[in-house]
Amino acid sequence: MTTTCHDVRVLVLWVLASASCAPGSGAVGDADSGTSGTTGAEPPACEIPVQGLPADVFCTGLYQGRDSGKYADEVMPYTPGVTLWSDGAEKRRFLYLPPGAAIDTSDMDVWKFPVGTKSWKEFRVGGVLIETRFFWKRGASDWESGTYVWDDAGEAALNTSKQPILLADGYEIPTAKDCGKCHHGGADKLLGVEAVALGLPTAEGATLAKLAAAGRLSAPPARATIELPEDATGKAGAALGYLHANCGMPCHSTRGLGDETELVLRLRAGEFWPADAGPDPPPVDATETDTYAATVSQVATTASVAQKFPDALRITPGSHEQSLVWLMSHRRDDYAMPPLVSHKIDDAGTQALADWIDALPAP
Ligand code: HEC
């Protein structure tokens, strides 16, 4: 089978069982395309548009046949070591790299994905599958993204609503436009498929070490496991990990939409893999990170924020109630952070933040 969905640039009717699109073989390192693991009754034809995404989730390549309980053999499950709070939803993530292709990791902070890369994230609320989000790199500078909303019959169609969908319990399904607001912060769209998040000991599945061992990184790092930066409080790691995944990955970095605030909350790969260090660099000191420099005892740069919270610094050592990073992540109004999609406070994450701030010695 030589023709793949990625090659076909005309509207085609494509049968899922043909295996040319459905990722279908096994482990992280599989280099051969293999055959699809599709099973069961004759599946309906899949329509793959020339541009954009298929209307039916079962045509994206994540599932075997039309069974949301069975994943295609070629997709790699993974969990970043630090994750985004999604109002309590349980999430499962998957990555597909085309056979034999590697992620360009020549800059460990700027991963570039091979054409054909796909990633999915499933969201379950109360154990029920609600949405499957999807990113697909169809061309060198052509990423498509959207989310599929599940119905009671076990089918999911691409969400085309221009308005966010709010479920009864307050859970929000974002619009396609919202994806870009956060994923702008990725070097090449994807956010959690990055060196720091996959290098932490809490990462699972296709971790940095496993991707490196399988030849899926063009320039594997000398050391594939890192620890979150720590300081004398012993509480910095959890707080910096929370800030990295929830604020820094999507927005508060030099490439995210929050760049203009100069509030960097992203842990940079260069902090863990310094250019001049040998194969075993020392653990990262939290006080040496960009995030520490941008937050601890620093004033707000956004005028409306400074006006609303006149007694607060970005981080006031010893007082989380006078620290903007806590104040804003611990509310859900016009000053809430993140400012979109989330409607429930992340109690555990903001508590980790408060614990660190309160332990920081006042100057
Ligand atoms: C509020 C910010 C935000 C919005 C809005 C958002 N995402 Fe994400 N997304 C993230 C972050 C942060 C991660 C990585 C952390 C994680 O997976 O927990 C991520 C991860 C993903 C992943 C797994 C691959 C990756 O990038 O790590 C997919 C797929 C994905 N998002 C799809 C979407 C789609 C599609 C939309 C729009 C319908 C969307 N996301 C909207 C922040 C967001």
Residues whose N, C-alpha, C, O or C-beta is under 5 A from the ligand:
A	BS01	HEC	V82 T83 L84 R93 S119 W120 K121 R133 F134 F135 S145 G146 T147 P174 T175 A176 D178 C179 C182 K189 L190 L191 G192 V193 A245 M249 P250 P338 L340 V341
